[in-house]
Amino acid sequence: MNVIKANGDEVTFDEEKIRRSLRRVKADPDVVDIVIERVTEKMYDRITTSDLYSIVFAELKGLQRRSAGKYNLKRAIMQLGPTGYPFEKLIAALFGADGYTASTGQIVKGRCVGHEVDVVAAKGDLLYHAECKFHSFLGRVCDIKHALYAHARFVDIEKGFASEAPHKGRIYKGMLATNTRMTSDAITYGTCAGLGLLSWDYPQEKSLRGWIDSAGLHPVTSLTTLSVKLKRQLLERGIVLCRELKGSPGILAEIGLSKQNIDDVIDEAYAICETVTAED
């Protein structure tokens, strides 16, 4: 049987790929087998990846909720919209997990004009300026135009801000970060130009998915114990990460949850925040 991807490409159904994704989120072996069995029964030729994903998620959620939240990561990130700010906060938190001091929405002086930089992250003499491109829909990608734009902004910043006396001697790096994928041209250009690149599955050794899993910094939209409406209320209050709920359960009472529901959400937040490595 074949599967239709979001970009329209048709590929052969790969059962092992689903098994790997389930093992990655620490689904129990017997749960993996049951999910695969049920998915095989329900799927049909030329099913879309979106529909296939929904079947896997629904079956996993019914069997092992703690793993379902991790499995839903790609869609959970897309649900951070419609604005890009929560995604910028997520990227800043990831830098923070690596020992950087990170902030969002900073105005930085360039040689020609000032720039609002989505994420500025500093550690010692190393300073990153990250341009974040958030997409709310499957199939959207970052192409070479995004890479050219991000690099041009960084070059202007480097020639302006970085050339001023207080900032000389530091190491400056530009970055383009997205929650979807990048085209091969964008990757080729970014690599050649020295622009840092971060996407859902790139670079392989530290992709967005891998970075989130290893740092345990999953968004609140990953939670299966909250409705879409309640997740939206948390985002409106500036709560983006599950770990923020671990330290501030009172925010859940503010949005109307009962004590029992609060306990369920906190339990799931703790489970989701357990780190996952590529070898898991």
Backbone as JSON, one array per atom type, in Angstrom:
{
  "sequence": "MNVIKANGDEVTFDEEKIRRSLRRVKADPDVVDIVIERVTEKMYDRITTSDLYSIVFAELKGLQRRSAGKYNLKRAIMQLGPTGYPFEKLIAALFGADGYTASTGQIVKGRCVGHEVDVVAAKGDLLYHAECKFHSFLGRVCDIKHALYAHARFVDIEKGFASEAPHKGRIYKGMLATNTRMTSDAITYGTCAGLGLLSWDYPQEKSLRGWIDSAGLHPVTSLTTLSVKLKRQLLERGIVLCRELKGSPGILAEIGLSKQNIDDVIDEAYAICETVTAED",
  "N": [[0.84, -1.21, 0.0], [0.35, 2.3, -0.6], [1.32, 5.62, 0.5], [0.3, 9.0, 0.7], [2.17, 11.86, 0.82], [2.42, 15.11, 2.5], [3.35, 16.94, 0.64], [2.44, 15.93, -1.7], [3.83, 13.82, -2.82], [4.1, 10.3, -3.48], [4.59, 7.46, -1.56], [5.83, 4.22, -0.5], [4.12, 2.41, 2.01], [5.59, 2.25, 5.18], [6.02, 0.2, 7.66], [7.97, -0.2, 9.61], [9.0, 2.34, 10.03], [6.98, 3.58, 11.49], [7.06, 1.98, 13.76], [9.61, 2.68, 14.74], [9.2, 5.37, 15.38], [7.35, 5.13, 17.43], [8.79, 3.68, 19.32], [10.69, 5.56, 19.86], [9.36, 7.47, 21.41], [9.11, 6.13, 23.71], [7.08, 4.19, 23.94], [5.59, 1.28, 25.28], [6.74, -2.05, 24.45], [4.64, -3.97, 23.95], [2.53, -2.25, 23.52], [3.36, -0.95, 21.2], [3.17, -3.07, 19.36], [0.4, -3.56, 19.4], [-0.64, -1.11, 18.48], [0.44, -1.03, 15.87], [-0.83, -3.26, 14.77], [-3.54, -2.45, 14.84], [-3.46, -0.15, 13.28], [-2.72, -1.21, 10.82], [-5.02, -2.62, 10.22], [-6.83, -0.55, 9.8], [-5.86, 1.16, 7.84], [-5.59, 2.19, 4.35], [-5.06, 1.94, 0.8], [-3.18, 4.6, -0.6], [-3.59, 6.38, 1.46], [-3.45, 9.46, 3.24], [-0.56, 11.0, 4.75], [-1.27, 12.57, 6.87], [-3.78, 11.55, 7.71], [-2.99, 8.96, 8.37], [-1.2, 9.46, 10.43], [-3.0, 10.52, 12.29], [-4.53, 8.26, 12.92], [-2.6, 6.59, 14.14], [-1.89, 8.22, 16.33], [-4.36, 8.41, 17.72], [-4.81, 5.73, 18.46], [-2.55, 5.26, 20.04], [-2.91, 7.16, 22.05], [-5.16, 6.1, 23.35], [-4.08, 3.86, 24.49], [-1.63, 4.41, 25.79], [-1.19, 7.16, 27.2], [0.88, 8.9, 28.07], [2.93, 8.56, 26.25], [1.71, 9.35, 23.94], [1.55, 12.14, 23.97], [4.21, 12.92, 23.49], [4.56, 11.79, 20.97], [2.95, 13.37, 19.44], [4.34, 15.66, 18.84], [5.17, 17.21, 16.51], [2.73, 18.24, 15.43], [1.84, 19.48, 17.71], [3.63, 21.61, 18.02], [2.93, 23.1, 15.78], [0.46, 23.94, 16.6], [1.04, 26.02, 18.23], [0.64, 28.44, 17.08], [-1.58, 31.23, 16.13], [0.4, 33.24, 15.91], [3.97, 33.82, 15.8], [5.29, 34.08, 18.19], [5.17, 32.25, 20.51], [6.66, 30.11, 19.47], [9.14, 31.31, 19.13], [9.76, 31.72, 21.81], [10.05, 29.08, 22.6], [12.34, 28.33, 21.11], [14.21, 30.04, 22.32], [14.19, 28.95, 24.89], [15.31, 26.45, 24.38], [17.94, 27.16, 23.68], [18.59, 28.19, 26.18], [18.62, 25.85, 27.69], [21.0, 24.81, 26.9], [22.83, 26.33, 28.18], [22.96, 28.98, 27.4], [22.27, 32.51, 27.66], [19.26, 33.7, 26.84], [17.05, 35.75, 24.89], [14.02, 37.22, 23.57], [12.7, 39.01, 20.7], [14.43, 41.28, 20.43], [15.68, 44.53, 19.63], [18.16, 45.18, 17.4], [20.99, 46.94, 16.35], [21.89, 47.43, 13.03], [24.27, 47.83, 10.3], [23.03, 49.3, 8.31], [20.22, 49.47, 8.93], [17.98, 49.17, 11.79], [17.16, 46.06, 13.4], [14.61, 43.81, 14.35], [15.29, 41.16, 16.21], [14.46, 37.79, 16.41], [15.36, 35.81, 18.29], [17.95, 36.22, 20.55], [20.88, 34.84, 21.65], [23.32, 34.25, 24.06], [26.53, 33.09, 25.09], [29.32, 33.21, 26.89], [31.79, 34.42, 24.75], [30.37, 33.89, 22.51], [27.71, 34.62, 20.33], [24.46, 34.28, 19.24], [22.21, 35.18, 16.64], [19.02, 34.62, 15.9], [16.72, 33.94, 13.36], [13.38, 33.21, 13.26], [11.15, 31.1, 11.62], [7.96, 30.36, 11.58], [5.53, 27.88, 10.94], [2.14, 27.0, 10.47], [0.94, 24.94, 9.17], [0.95, 21.66, 7.72], [3.28, 20.56, 5.26], [4.3, 23.02, 4.51], [7.38, 24.69, 3.87], [10.74, 25.89, 4.53], [12.39, 27.78, 2.23], [14.99, 28.7, -0.14], [14.69, 31.46, -0.3], [14.0, 32.26, 2.29], [16.36, 31.61, 3.61], [18.19, 33.32, 2.32], [17.15, 35.8, 3.1], [17.38, 35.7, 5.93], [20.16, 35.5, 6.16], [21.03, 37.89, 4.96], [20.04, 39.81, 6.75], [21.52, 39.11, 9.01], [24.15, 39.65, 8.14], [24.06, 42.44, 7.9], [23.64, 43.12, 10.56], [25.99, 42.1, 11.68], [27.9, 43.76, 10.51], [27.25, 46.15, 11.61], [26.22, 46.34, 14.53], [28.02, 44.4, 15.59], [30.46, 45.53, 15.01], [30.89, 47.61, 16.7], [32.68, 49.1, 19.41], [32.19, 47.95, 22.13], [31.45, 45.38, 21.45], [33.28, 44.13, 19.89], [35.47, 41.43, 19.03], [33.91, 39.35, 19.82], [32.26, 36.26, 18.94], [30.15, 35.92, 16.3], [27.12, 34.53, 15.19], [24.73, 33.74, 12.76], [21.38, 32.47, 12.48], [18.84, 30.4, 11.06], [15.77, 29.28, 11.97], [13.22, 26.86, 11.95], [9.99, 25.25, 12.27], [9.24, 23.35, 10.51], [10.33, 21.75, 7.54], [13.39, 22.22, 5.61], [14.25, 23.23, 2.3], [16.45, 21.59, -0.06], [18.04, 23.44, -1.4], [17.99, 25.63, 0.35], [19.36, 24.55, 2.52], [21.83, 23.98, 1.32], [22.7, 26.57, 0.56], [22.69, 27.9, 3.09], [24.59, 26.4, 4.51], [26.89, 26.86, 2.96], [27.12, 29.64, 3.26], [27.64, 29.9, 5.91], [25.57, 30.09, 7.68], [23.71, 29.24, 10.5], [21.5, 26.48, 10.75], [18.31, 25.24, 11.58], [15.87, 22.87, 11.68], [12.85, 20.84, 11.6], [13.91, 18.26, 11.13], [16.62, 18.67, 10.79], [19.84, 19.95, 11.76], [20.91, 16.51, 11.43], [22.21, 15.54, 13.69], [21.37, 17.25, 15.68], [18.55, 18.11, 15.52], [15.47, 20.04, 15.46], [13.39, 18.48, 16.57], [14.94, 16.49, 17.89], [16.39, 18.08, 19.69], [14.4, 19.19, 21.33], [13.36, 16.82, 22.46], [15.64, 15.79, 23.83], [16.12, 17.8, 25.66], [13.79, 17.91, 27.06], [11.8, 19.8, 26.66], [8.97, 20.22, 25.93], [6.1, 21.61, 24.27], [3.09, 23.07, 25.74], [0.98, 22.44, 24.19], [1.29, 19.83, 23.58], [0.02, 18.32, 25.45], [-2.39, 15.88, 26.18], [-4.39, 15.88, 27.98], [-5.66, 18.25, 28.08], [-8.03, 20.46, 26.6], [-8.27, 21.97, 23.31], [-9.13, 24.6, 23.58], [-8.43, 25.22, 26.25], [-5.67, 24.95, 26.13], [-5.12, 27.08, 24.44], [-5.79, 29.18, 26.12], [-3.76, 29.01, 28.0], [-1.52, 29.63, 26.41], [-2.17, 32.26, 25.79], [-1.7, 33.38, 28.22], [0.97, 33.37, 28.3], [2.18, 30.96, 28.85], [4.08, 28.5, 27.62], [5.57, 26.13, 27.71], [5.55, 22.72, 28.91], [7.01, 22.31, 31.23], [6.72, 24.67, 32.6], [4.26, 24.47, 33.76], [4.71, 22.55, 35.66], [5.98, 23.94, 37.67], [4.15, 25.86, 38.31], [1.34, 25.16, 39.12], [-0.94, 26.53, 39.83], [-1.82, 28.13, 37.77], [-3.41, 26.52, 36.26], [-5.69, 26.24, 37.76], [-6.65, 28.79, 37.5], [-7.64, 28.81, 34.93], [-9.84, 27.31, 35.19], [-9.78, 24.55, 35.87], [-10.5, 21.56, 37.73], [-9.4, 20.17, 40.92], [-8.76, 17.43, 40.58], [-8.48, 17.28, 37.8], [-6.36, 19.02, 37.46], [-4.31, 17.61, 38.74], [-4.13, 15.43, 36.98], [-3.24, 16.7, 34.63], [-0.77, 17.77, 35.47], [0.59, 15.4, 36.1], [0.78, 14.28, 33.54], [2.32, 16.26, 32.32], [4.77, 16.01, 33.68], [5.46, 13.43, 32.8], [5.71, 13.82, 30.02], [7.85, 15.57, 29.95], [10.01, 13.97, 30.49], [13.16, 13.16, 29.33], [14.14, 12.24, 26.0], [16.31, 10.31, 24.07], [18.18, 9.96, 21.01], [18.84, 7.32, 20.79], [16.92, 5.96, 22.15]],
  "CA": [[0.0, 0.0, 0.0], [1.08, 3.55, -0.71], [0.93, 6.74, 1.36], [0.47, 10.3, 0.05], [2.77, 12.83, 1.73], [1.82, 16.45, 2.48], [3.77, 17.65, -0.57], [1.87, 15.26, -2.85], [4.61, 12.65, -3.22], [3.53, 9.01, -3.1], [5.65, 6.56, -1.09], [5.36, 2.93, -0.01], [3.89, 2.36, 3.45], [6.74, 1.7, 5.9], [5.62, -0.16, 9.03], [9.1, -0.05, 10.52], [9.12, 3.76, 10.36], [6.03, 3.84, 12.59], [7.61, 1.31, 14.95], [10.71, 3.49, 15.26], [8.66, 6.59, 15.99], [6.71, 4.74, 18.69], [9.86, 3.34, 20.28], [11.38, 6.82, 20.2], [8.61, 8.16, 22.47], [9.09, 5.2, 24.84], [5.89, 3.35, 24.04], [5.93, -0.08, 25.69], [6.77, -2.96, 23.3], [3.33, -4.55, 23.65], [1.72, -1.16, 22.98], [3.8, -0.77, 19.81], [2.6, -4.15, 18.56], [-1.05, -3.37, 19.29], [-0.88, 0.04, 17.61], [0.74, -1.44, 14.49], [-1.9, -4.17, 14.34], [-4.77, -1.69, 14.61], [-3.23, 0.75, 12.15], [-2.75, -2.04, 9.61], [-6.42, -2.96, 9.97], [-7.61, 0.63, 9.44], [-5.31, 1.94, 6.73], [-6.01, 1.83, 3.0], [-4.12, 2.4, -0.2], [-3.11, 6.03, -0.89], [-3.97, 7.16, 2.63], [-2.54, 10.6, 3.43], [0.25, 10.91, 5.96], [-2.03, 13.22, 7.94], [-4.77, 10.6, 8.22], [-2.26, 7.86, 8.99], [-0.71, 10.01, 11.69], [-4.14, 10.65, 13.21], [-4.89, 6.92, 13.38], [-1.57, 6.16, 15.08], [-2.01, 9.02, 17.54], [-5.59, 8.04, 18.43], [-4.61, 4.42, 19.07], [-1.56, 5.4, 21.1], [-3.54, 7.92, 23.14], [-6.04, 5.22, 24.08], [-3.33, 2.8, 25.15], [-0.53, 4.92, 26.62], [-1.32, 8.61, 27.03], [2.14, 9.61, 28.3], [3.72, 8.5, 25.02], [0.98, 10.04, 22.87], [1.92, 13.55, 24.0], [5.49, 13.05, 22.8], [4.37, 11.42, 19.57], [2.21, 14.45, 18.78], [5.17, 16.86, 18.93], [5.15, 18.05, 15.31], [1.47, 18.97, 15.38], [1.76, 20.32, 18.9], [4.36, 22.84, 17.72], [2.12, 23.88, 14.83], [-0.66, 24.5, 17.35], [1.49, 27.18, 19.0], [0.25, 29.65, 16.35], [-1.14, 31.68, 14.8], [1.58, 34.1, 15.93], [5.22, 33.09, 15.94], [5.96, 34.36, 19.46], [5.42, 31.06, 21.34], [7.75, 29.33, 18.88], [10.38, 32.02, 19.48], [10.03, 31.43, 23.22], [10.54, 27.71, 22.63], [13.73, 28.33, 20.64], [15.01, 30.66, 23.37], [14.3, 27.98, 25.98], [16.26, 25.42, 23.96], [19.26, 27.75, 23.89], [18.79, 28.26, 27.63], [18.95, 24.51, 28.18], [22.4, 24.57, 26.55], [23.68, 27.24, 28.93], [22.95, 30.34, 26.86], [21.31, 33.5, 28.13], [18.51, 33.97, 25.62], [15.92, 36.66, 24.97], [13.27, 37.3, 22.32], [12.21, 40.31, 20.26], [15.39, 42.35, 20.7], [16.04, 45.43, 18.54], [19.61, 45.18, 17.26], [21.44, 47.91, 15.35], [22.69, 46.96, 11.91], [25.02, 48.9, 9.65], [22.1, 50.1, 7.51], [18.95, 49.68, 9.64], [17.79, 48.36, 12.98], [16.46, 44.8, 13.14], [14.04, 43.09, 15.48], [15.79, 39.79, 16.12], [13.53, 36.9, 17.12], [16.03, 35.24, 19.46], [19.37, 36.52, 20.76], [21.38, 33.89, 22.65], [24.74, 34.51, 24.33], [27.26, 32.26, 26.04], [30.7, 33.64, 26.76], [32.0, 35.32, 23.61], [29.56, 33.44, 21.38], [26.4, 35.28, 20.29], [23.6, 33.87, 18.13], [21.04, 35.95, 16.25], [18.2, 33.63, 15.21], [15.49, 34.3, 12.66], [12.46, 32.09, 13.4], [10.08, 31.01, 10.63], [6.96, 29.44, 12.12], [4.48, 27.47, 10.01], [1.02, 26.36, 11.16], [0.33, 23.92, 8.33], [1.8, 20.63, 7.16], [3.65, 20.76, 3.87], [5.03, 24.28, 4.33], [8.82, 24.53, 4.07], [11.6, 27.07, 4.4], [13.17, 27.63, 1.01], [16.19, 29.52, -0.23], [14.35, 32.88, -0.04], [14.09, 32.46, 3.74], [17.78, 31.56, 3.97], [18.8, 34.57, 1.83], [16.65, 36.9, 3.94], [17.99, 35.59, 7.26], [21.58, 35.78, 6.04], [21.21, 39.32, 4.68], [19.83, 40.52, 8.02], [22.65, 38.84, 9.89], [25.32, 40.36, 7.63], [23.9, 43.85, 8.26], [23.87, 43.2, 12.01], [27.4, 41.84, 11.93], [28.68, 44.93, 10.08], [26.87, 47.29, 12.43], [26.28, 46.05, 15.96], [29.22, 43.65, 15.95], [31.68, 46.32, 14.78], [31.02, 48.63, 17.74], [33.74, 48.8, 20.36], [31.86, 47.01, 23.22], [31.11, 44.04, 20.96], [34.37, 43.58, 19.08], [36.14, 40.27, 19.61], [32.96, 38.27, 20.06], [31.97, 35.39, 17.79], [28.75, 36.12, 15.93], [26.56, 33.52, 14.29], [23.33, 33.88, 12.39], [20.67, 31.19, 12.41], [17.47, 30.31, 10.58], [15.11, 28.18, 12.68], [11.83, 26.64, 11.54], [9.38, 24.05, 12.84], [8.97, 22.38, 9.45], [11.55, 21.31, 6.89], [14.05, 23.14, 4.7], [14.56, 22.67, 0.99], [17.87, 21.29, -0.24], [18.72, 24.69, -1.77], [18.16, 26.42, 1.57], [20.43, 23.91, 3.31], [23.09, 24.18, 0.6], [23.09, 27.98, 0.69], [22.98, 28.21, 4.48], [25.86, 25.76, 4.86], [27.96, 27.58, 2.26], [27.22, 31.0, 3.78], [27.96, 29.89, 7.33], [24.35, 30.38, 8.44], [23.22, 28.11, 11.27], [20.2, 26.02, 10.29], [17.6, 24.35, 12.49], [14.52, 22.54, 11.22], [12.27, 19.68, 12.25], [14.77, 17.08, 11.03], [17.97, 19.08, 10.4], [20.78, 18.91, 11.33], [20.57, 15.18, 11.94], [22.75, 15.33, 15.03], [20.67, 18.1, 16.65], [17.39, 18.69, 14.87], [14.5, 20.62, 16.4], [12.75, 17.36, 17.28], [15.9, 15.88, 18.8], [16.75, 19.05, 20.73], [13.28, 19.24, 22.27], [13.3, 15.54, 23.18], [16.77, 15.63, 24.74], [16.03, 18.83, 26.71], [12.52, 17.78, 27.77], [11.12, 21.1, 26.57], [7.8, 20.04, 25.07], [5.1, 22.67, 24.43], [1.86, 22.69, 26.43], [0.05, 21.91, 23.19], [1.5, 18.38, 23.53], [-0.8, 17.68, 26.48], [-3.64, 15.28, 25.73], [-5.37, 16.04, 29.06], [-6.24, 19.59, 27.96], [-8.72, 20.76, 25.34], [-7.64, 23.01, 22.48], [-9.51, 25.88, 24.16], [-7.63, 25.46, 27.46], [-4.29, 25.17, 25.69], [-5.07, 28.44, 23.92], [-5.8, 30.09, 27.27], [-2.41, 28.99, 28.58], [-0.65, 30.39, 25.51], [-2.52, 33.67, 25.95], [-1.1, 33.8, 29.48], [2.43, 33.29, 28.17], [2.68, 29.64, 29.23], [4.38, 27.8, 26.37], [6.21, 24.84, 27.94], [5.01, 21.85, 29.95], [7.76, 22.46, 32.48], [6.21, 25.84, 33.31], [3.12, 24.01, 34.56], [5.25, 21.8, 36.8], [6.33, 24.87, 38.73], [3.06, 26.81, 38.58], [0.05, 24.5, 38.9], [-2.03, 27.46, 40.09], [-2.32, 28.68, 36.51], [-4.46, 25.62, 35.77], [-6.91, 26.59, 38.5], [-7.12, 30.06, 36.95], [-8.39, 28.59, 33.7], [-11.06, 26.6, 35.51], [-9.66, 23.11, 36.08], [-10.73, 21.03, 39.08], [-8.2, 19.61, 41.55], [-8.44, 16.16, 39.94], [-7.99, 17.55, 36.45], [-5.04, 19.63, 37.6], [-3.38, 16.51, 39.03], [-3.94, 14.66, 35.75], [-2.42, 17.49, 33.71], [0.59, 17.84, 36.01], [1.19, 14.08, 35.92], [1.15, 14.12, 32.14], [3.41, 17.2, 32.05], [5.99, 15.37, 34.17], [5.78, 12.3, 31.92], [6.15, 14.34, 28.73], [9.14, 16.24, 30.12], [11.09, 13.01, 30.56], [13.95, 13.33, 28.12], [14.24, 11.15, 25.05], [17.51, 10.42, 23.26], [18.05, 9.34, 19.69], [19.04, 5.88, 20.91], [15.79, 5.35, 22.83]],
  "C": [[0.87, 1.25, 0.0], [0.49, 4.63, 0.19], [1.22, 8.04, 0.61], [0.99, 11.31, 1.08], [2.12, 14.21, 1.56], [2.18, 17.23, 1.23], [3.25, 16.99, -1.85], [2.62, 14.04, -3.32], [3.95, 11.37, -2.71], [4.66, 8.05, -2.75], [5.01, 5.26, -0.6], [5.2, 2.98, 1.51], [5.04, 1.64, 4.13], [6.34, 1.44, 7.35], [6.74, 0.09, 10.02], [9.31, 1.41, 10.92], [8.19, 4.13, 11.51], [6.54, 3.2, 13.87], [8.72, 2.14, 15.58], [10.19, 4.73, 15.97], [7.98, 6.28, 17.32], [7.74, 4.37, 19.75], [10.57, 4.61, 20.75], [10.69, 7.54, 21.36], [8.35, 7.23, 23.66], [7.75, 4.49, 25.04], [6.33, 1.94, 24.4], [5.88, -1.02, 24.48], [5.42, -3.56, 22.94], [2.39, -3.49, 23.06], [2.07, -0.92, 21.51], [3.15, -1.82, 18.92], [1.1, -3.96, 18.34], [-1.38, -2.22, 18.34], [-0.65, -0.34, 16.15], [-0.37, -2.34, 13.95], [-3.17, -3.41, 13.99], [-4.63, -0.74, 13.43], [-3.32, -0.03, 10.84], [-4.18, -2.4, 9.22], [-7.2, -1.77, 9.39], [-7.11, 1.37, 8.21], [-5.77, 1.38, 5.39], [-5.01, 2.43, 2.01], [-4.3, 3.89, -0.5], [-3.7, 6.88, 0.25], [-3.0, 8.33, 2.77], [-1.73, 10.4, 4.71], [-0.47, 11.54, 7.14], [-3.04, 12.27, 8.55], [-4.1, 9.42, 8.92], [-1.74, 8.27, 10.36], [-1.83, 10.08, 12.72], [-4.57, 9.3, 13.76], [-3.89, 6.43, 14.42], [-1.71, 6.91, 16.41], [-3.23, 8.62, 18.37], [-5.42, 6.69, 19.14], [-3.63, 4.5, 20.23], [-2.13, 6.12, 22.31], [-4.44, 7.03, 23.99], [-5.32, 4.16, 24.88], [-2.28, 3.32, 26.13], [-0.42, 6.43, 26.43], [0.02, 9.34, 27.15], [3.03, 9.61, 27.05], [3.05, 9.27, 23.89], [1.36, 11.51, 22.81], [3.23, 13.81, 23.29], [5.34, 12.78, 21.31], [3.75, 12.56, 18.77], [3.03, 15.73, 18.63], [5.08, 17.76, 17.7], [3.88, 18.89, 15.23], [1.32, 19.9, 16.58], [2.48, 21.65, 18.67], [3.56, 23.71, 16.77], [0.94, 24.54, 15.53], [-0.26, 25.68, 18.24], [1.06, 28.49, 18.34], [-1.08, 30.2, 16.83], [0.08, 32.59, 14.8], [2.83, 33.25, 16.11], [5.86, 33.24, 17.31], [6.18, 33.11, 20.31], [6.56, 30.2, 20.79], [9.09, 29.99, 19.18], [10.76, 31.75, 20.93], [10.57, 30.01, 23.38], [12.0, 27.64, 22.2], [14.65, 28.95, 21.69], [15.22, 29.7, 24.53], [15.29, 26.87, 25.63], [17.69, 25.92, 24.1], [19.58, 27.8, 25.39], [19.19, 26.93, 28.22], [20.4, 24.15, 27.89], [23.34, 25.58, 27.2], [23.77, 28.65, 28.4], [22.0, 31.22, 27.66], [20.57, 33.98, 26.89], [17.34, 34.9, 25.87], [15.26, 36.74, 23.6], [12.91, 38.75, 22.0], [13.13, 41.48, 20.55], [15.64, 43.21, 19.45], [17.56, 45.56, 18.51], [20.0, 46.11, 16.11], [22.27, 47.23, 14.28], [23.48, 48.11, 11.32], [24.08, 49.85, 8.92], [20.82, 50.45, 8.26], [18.95, 48.86, 10.93], [16.97, 47.13, 12.65], [15.85, 44.27, 14.44], [14.42, 41.62, 15.32], [14.92, 38.88, 16.99], [14.14, 36.34, 18.39], [17.5, 35.65, 19.44], [19.85, 35.63, 21.89], [22.89, 34.07, 22.81], [25.3, 33.53, 25.35], [28.73, 32.56, 25.88], [30.84, 34.64, 25.64], [31.16, 34.95, 22.4], [28.16, 34.05, 21.45], [25.65, 34.84, 19.04], [22.49, 34.89, 17.91], [20.18, 35.01, 15.39], [16.95, 34.24, 14.61], [14.58, 33.07, 12.69], [11.35, 32.17, 12.35], [9.11, 29.92, 11.08], [5.89, 29.15, 11.08], [3.41, 26.69, 10.76], [0.43, 25.2, 10.38], [1.37, 22.92, 7.83], [2.1, 20.93, 5.7], [4.37, 22.06, 3.59], [6.52, 24.03, 4.62], [9.51, 25.88, 4.07], [12.46, 26.86, 3.16], [14.33, 28.62, 0.98], [15.9, 31.0, 0.02], [14.45, 33.18, 1.45], [15.56, 32.49, 4.19], [18.49, 32.84, 3.53], [18.41, 35.74, 2.72], [17.33, 36.88, 5.31], [19.47, 35.95, 7.21], [21.85, 37.26, 5.8], [21.03, 40.15, 5.95], [21.03, 40.33, 8.94], [23.9, 39.6, 9.44], [25.24, 41.84, 8.0], [24.15, 44.05, 9.75], [25.35, 43.06, 12.33], [28.26, 43.06, 11.58], [28.37, 46.16, 10.93], [27.12, 47.04, 13.9], [27.61, 45.4, 16.35], [30.5, 44.45, 15.79], [31.89, 47.39, 15.83], [31.99, 48.15, 18.82], [33.35, 47.8, 21.45], [31.67, 45.57, 22.75], [32.21, 43.41, 20.12], [35.02, 42.4, 19.8], [35.21, 39.11, 19.91], [32.75, 37.46, 18.78], [30.49, 35.48, 17.5], [28.3, 35.04, 14.94], [25.09, 33.84, 14.01], [22.69, 32.51, 12.31], [19.28, 31.38, 11.81], [16.85, 29.08, 11.23], [13.66, 28.07, 12.23], [11.3, 25.36, 12.17], [9.03, 23.02, 11.78], [10.3, 21.94, 8.83], [12.13, 22.41, 6.01], [14.32, 22.46, 3.37], [16.06, 22.42, 0.89], [18.65, 22.54, -0.62], [18.97, 25.57, -0.55], [19.29, 25.87, 2.42], [21.78, 24.13, 2.64], [23.59, 25.61, 0.75], [23.5, 28.3, 2.12], [24.32, 27.64, 4.92], [27.03, 26.49, 4.23], [28.2, 28.95, 2.87], [27.58, 31.05, 5.26], [26.78, 30.24, 8.22], [23.92, 29.13, 9.19], [21.81, 27.75, 10.83], [19.59, 25.06, 11.31], [16.2, 24.12, 11.95], [14.05, 21.28, 11.93], [13.22, 18.48, 12.25], [16.21, 17.41, 10.62], [18.54, 20.07, 11.42], [20.48, 17.58, 12.02], [21.04, 14.99, 13.38], [22.08, 16.2, 16.09], [19.54, 18.85, 15.95], [16.48, 19.32, 15.92], [13.84, 19.53, 17.23], [13.7, 16.76, 18.31], [16.27, 16.78, 19.96], [15.65, 19.12, 21.78], [13.22, 17.97, 23.11], [14.42, 15.42, 24.21], [16.73, 16.63, 25.89], [14.76, 18.69, 27.54], [11.71, 19.06, 27.76], [9.94, 21.03, 25.6], [6.77, 21.15, 25.33], [3.83, 22.16, 25.11], [0.82, 22.12, 25.46], [0.25, 20.41, 22.98], [0.54, 17.64, 24.46], [-2.11, 17.14, 25.9], [-4.74, 15.42, 26.78], [-6.01, 17.42, 29.05], [-6.93, 19.74, 26.61], [-7.96, 21.83, 24.58], [-7.92, 24.38, 23.08], [-8.65, 26.21, 25.38], [-6.16, 25.67, 27.11], [-4.12, 26.6, 25.17], [-5.04, 29.44, 25.05], [-4.43, 30.13, 27.95], [-1.45, 29.8, 27.72], [-0.91, 31.88, 25.63], [-1.95, 34.25, 27.24], [0.42, 33.68, 29.47], [3.03, 31.97, 28.59], [2.85, 28.81, 27.96], [4.85, 26.37, 26.61], [5.55, 24.05, 29.06], [5.72, 22.06, 31.29], [7.31, 23.68, 33.28], [5.01, 25.47, 34.17], [3.6, 23.25, 35.79], [5.55, 22.72, 37.97], [5.22, 25.82, 39.12], [1.7, 26.17, 38.32], [-1.14, 25.42, 39.11], [-2.62, 28.05, 38.83], [-3.44, 27.82, 35.95], [-5.78, 25.86, 36.49], [-7.51, 27.88, 37.93], [-7.93, 29.87, 35.68], [-9.56, 27.62, 33.92], [-10.98, 25.11, 35.73], [-9.91, 22.73, 37.54], [-9.42, 20.46, 39.62], [-7.79, 18.3, 40.87], [-7.87, 16.37, 38.54], [-6.6, 18.17, 36.47], [-4.0, 18.54, 37.85], [-3.09, 15.69, 37.78], [-3.03, 15.39, 34.77], [-0.97, 17.54, 34.18], [1.3, 16.5, 35.85], [1.63, 13.87, 34.48], [2.31, 15.05, 31.77], [4.75, 16.62, 32.5], [6.43, 14.25, 33.23], [6.32, 12.78, 30.58], [7.54, 14.95, 28.82], [10.3, 15.28, 30.33], [11.85, 13.06, 29.24], [14.0, 12.05, 27.3], [15.51, 11.36, 24.25], [17.31, 9.67, 21.96], [18.17, 7.83, 19.77], [17.84, 5.19, 21.52], [14.83, 4.68, 21.85]]
}
